[in-house]
Amino acid sequence: MKSTIAMAILVTMLVSLAACDIERSSERATQGKAGKESSSQESGRSQTKQDKAKKPQTVKGEVAKKPSQKQQEPEPKPAPRNIPGLTPQDVYLNLENRGFKCSEPELMGPDNEVRWTCEKQDVQGEYLVEINSSDANSVRLVEARVISHDPARADALAKDFLGYVARVSYEGAQPEEAKAWVEQNVGSKVSAEFGGVSYTLGGKAGSRFLKLEKLEG
């Protein structure tokens, strides 16, 4: 009877030990799996960081690599508008016949425009005429100016001199009409058109001027 009880106790102890061993094995397996998962997650994070570090920039990098756009070519400048049929010689030779001293042609500005300057002085005042051109055979602008030594006589002096300049000959010119208009309006700031050419009068104090230039179109 005693041996049977001892045998039962021994079997119970063996079963308990086996259960403990199984439980410990299960815990170790669970810990091992968790460790592997944690290691796998850490490895994944590290790989993600490496991928991000290796990933090239997109927006700024691509913009920087793009070839620069071709600069827009500037629009061509319109051709100078010349007074039709008028040459610099037509102007300065007539002035030299009236006692003016005219300079040699000078190159002016970035476009190398040509300019002649004719000057004269007498007891009544000073006279100046500038002829601007894109070349030696055409005229874009004629500007005449008179400065009276006596401001009270500025208009009278201007009527004679500017009226003479107004009669310059070109294609479609209206010399008598232009001269009459100058004489009637000298001392005022006004403009008019004769044969497609713009005439502008102006001045201040003892100075008066007349400007001739080709209208647009």
NORHU-V431847 format. One record per helix or strand. SS is the DSSP state (a for helix, b for strand). FROM is the first residue (numbers start at 1). TO is the last residue. Records with the same first field share a line. If there is no record, write none. Layout:
SS=FROM-TO  FROM-TO
This chain:
a=2-54  59-65  88-97  151-166  175-185
b=101-102  106-108  113-121  125-133  141-148  190-194  197-204  207-214
